[in-house]
């Protein structure tokens, strides 16, 4: 089971994103969490807070990511995990043991290129690894519609949308590449 709390925003400056929330789409209630870069949703997850508490703009955007993809590419989770490598998790501390009242230890980006059909996106492989850490080994749907739009990952009873990393001139040197569903 995916632990939604692991995907919530870790800091006090976006308190509205520090706990999971629920969105209903097409009669399915999804428990959701986001850090502003990655959205993870689990169908039927026990979440008490409605997304309406976040405002209609956020709730509407989240609902858009929960609809079925229009032109997905099928791929085995094992293939994505091999490309993404082992997950590294944020360290969330508000207790002061780290020498600060609030500290966040975020693993550095592990960039790589993911080509889904004809769309090539520069992704944080660590973010993909974290999303896939607790999902079953299955074939999932992946959809990318533009290089700067979220890449959707859709499994049985779960969804994730991950924003790509910003493109930089030196990004061409990112050695880790994976193409699924045909190259552009």
C-alpha positions as CSV (number, residue, x, y, z in Angstrom):
1,X,0.0,0.0,0.0
2,X,1.3,3.5,-0.9
3,X,1.9,5.7,2.2
4,X,0.4,9.0,1.1
5,X,2.0,11.0,3.9
6,X,5.4,10.3,2.3
7,X,4.4,12.3,-0.7
8,X,3.0,15.4,1.2
9,X,4.9,18.7,1.1
10,X,7.4,18.6,4.0
11,X,7.5,22.3,5.0
12,X,5.5,24.7,7.1
13,X,5.3,27.3,4.2
14,X,2.7,25.2,2.4
15,X,0.8,23.8,5.3
16,X,-2.3,23.1,3.1
17,X,-0.2,20.3,1.4
18,X,1.3,18.7,4.5
19,X,-1.5,16.1,4.9
20,X,-3.4,13.9,2.4
21,X,-6.7,15.0,0.9
22,X,-9.5,13.4,-1.1
23,X,-10.9,14.0,-4.6
24,X,-13.9,12.3,-6.2
25,X,-13.7,11.7,-9.9
26,X,-16.3,9.7,-11.9
27,X,-17.7,8.2,-8.7
28,X,-14.3,7.1,-7.3
29,X,-12.9,8.7,-4.1
30,X,-9.1,9.1,-4.4
31,X,-6.8,9.7,-1.4
32,X,-4.2,12.2,-2.7
33,X,-0.9,13.7,-1.6
34,X,1.4,16.2,-3.3
35,X,4.6,18.0,-2.6
36,X,3.9,20.4,-5.5
37,X,6.1,18.3,-7.9
38,X,4.7,14.8,-7.5
39,X,1.0,13.9,-7.1
40,X,0.2,10.4,-5.8
41,X,-3.4,9.1,-5.5
42,X,-4.8,5.8,-4.2
43,X,-8.4,4.8,-4.9
44,X,-10.4,4.3,-1.7
45,X,-7.6,5.4,0.6
46,X,-9.0,6.5,4.0
47,X,-8.6,10.3,3.9
48,X,-10.8,12.6,5.9
49,X,-10.0,16.0,4.3
50,X,-11.7,16.9,1.1
51,X,-9.7,18.7,-1.7
52,X,-12.3,21.4,-1.6
53,X,-10.5,22.6,1.5
54,X,-7.6,23.5,-0.8
55,X,-9.6,25.6,-3.1
56,X,-11.4,24.8,-6.4
57,X,-8.3,25.5,-8.6
58,X,-6.2,22.9,-6.9
59,X,-9.1,20.4,-6.6
60,X,-9.8,20.8,-10.4
61,X,-6.1,20.4,-11.3
62,X,-5.8,17.2,-9.3
63,X,-9.0,15.8,-10.7
64,X,-7.6,16.3,-14.2
65,X,-4.7,14.0,-13.4
66,X,-7.0,11.3,-12.1
67,X,-9.0,10.8,-15.2
68,X,-7.9,7.8,-17.4
69,X,-5.1,8.6,-19.8
70,X,-6.1,9.1,-23.5
71,X,-3.1,7.5,-25.3
72,X,-1.0,5.6,-22.7
73,X,2.0,3.3,-23.3
74,X,2.1,0.0,-21.4
75,X,5.3,-0.9,-19.5
76,X,6.3,-3.2,-16.7
77,X,7.0,-1.6,-13.3
78,X,10.2,-3.6,-13.2
79,X,11.5,-1.8,-16.4
80,X,10.8,1.6,-14.8
81,X,12.4,0.6,-11.5
82,X,15.6,-0.6,-13.2
83,X,15.9,2.8,-14.9
84,X,15.0,4.8,-11.8
85,X,17.2,3.0,-9.3
86,X,16.6,2.7,-5.6
87,X,14.3,5.2,-3.9
88,X,15.7,7.7,-1.5
89,X,13.3,9.4,0.9
90,X,13.1,12.9,2.4
91,X,14.0,13.3,6.0
92,X,11.3,15.3,7.7
93,X,12.2,16.7,11.1
94,X,10.3,19.2,13.1
95,X,11.8,18.1,16.5
96,X,15.0,20.1,16.4
97,X,17.3,17.1,16.5
98,X,18.9,18.3,13.3
99,X,19.9,21.6,14.9
100,X,17.0,23.5,13.4
101,X,13.4,23.9,14.3
102,X,12.5,22.6,10.8
103,X,14.8,20.7,8.5
104,X,14.3,18.9,5.3
105,X,16.8,16.6,3.8
106,X,15.8,16.0,0.1
107,X,17.9,13.6,-1.9
108,X,19.5,15.4,-4.9
109,X,17.9,15.1,-8.3
110,X,18.9,12.0,-10.2
111,X,18.1,13.3,-13.7
112,X,17.4,11.1,-16.7
113,X,15.5,11.1,-19.9
114,X,12.2,9.2,-20.2
115,X,10.7,9.0,-23.7
116,X,7.1,7.9,-23.8
117,X,6.0,7.4,-27.3
118,X,7.0,10.6,-29.1
119,X,7.5,12.8,-26.0
120,X,10.9,13.1,-24.3
121,X,10.9,14.5,-20.8
122,X,13.8,15.1,-18.4
123,X,12.7,13.4,-15.2
124,X,14.0,13.1,-11.6
125,X,14.6,9.3,-11.5
126,X,14.5,9.5,-7.7
127,X,10.9,10.8,-7.9
128,X,9.9,8.0,-10.2
129,X,11.6,5.5,-7.8
130,X,9.7,6.8,-4.8
131,X,6.4,6.5,-6.6
132,X,7.1,3.0,-7.7
133,X,8.6,1.8,-4.3
134,X,5.4,0.4,-2.9
135,X,3.4,-0.6,-6.0
136,X,3.0,-4.2,-7.1
137,X,5.1,-5.6,-9.9
138,X,2.6,-5.1,-12.7
139,X,2.2,-3.6,-16.1
140,X,1.1,0.0,-15.9
141,X,0.1,2.8,-18.3
142,X,2.4,5.8,-18.7
143,X,1.4,8.9,-20.6
144,X,3.3,12.0,-21.6
145,X,1.7,14.7,-23.7
146,X,4.4,17.4,-23.8
147,X,8.0,17.6,-22.5
148,X,7.1,20.2,-19.9
149,X,3.8,18.6,-18.7
150,X,3.4,16.0,-16.0
151,X,4.1,12.4,-16.9
152,X,1.2,10.2,-15.7
153,X,1.8,6.7,-14.2
154,X,-1.4,4.6,-13.9
155,X,-1.6,1.3,-12.1
156,X,-4.4,-0.8,-10.6
157,X,-6.0,1.5,-8.0
158,X,-3.3,4.1,-8.0
159,X,-2.1,7.1,-10.1
160,X,0.9,9.4,-10.0
161,X,1.7,12.6,-11.9
162,X,5.3,13.8,-11.9
163,X,6.4,17.1,-13.3
164,X,9.6,16.9,-15.4
165,X,12.8,18.7,-14.3
166,X,13.6,22.0,-15.9
167,X,15.7,21.7,-19.1
168,X,19.2,23.0,-18.9
169,X,21.8,23.1,-21.7
170,X,24.0,20.5,-19.9
171,X,21.0,18.2,-19.6
172,X,21.9,16.5,-22.9
173,X,24.7,14.8,-20.9
174,X,22.2,13.0,-18.6
175,X,23.3,9.4,-19.2
176,X,20.2,7.6,-18.0
177,X,17.7,7.2,-20.7
178,X,14.7,5.0,-21.2
179,X,12.4,4.9,-24.2
180,X,9.0,3.1,-24.0
181,X,6.4,2.9,-26.7
182,X,8.7,3.9,-29.5
183,X,11.2,6.7,-29.9
184,X,10.4,10.1,-31.5
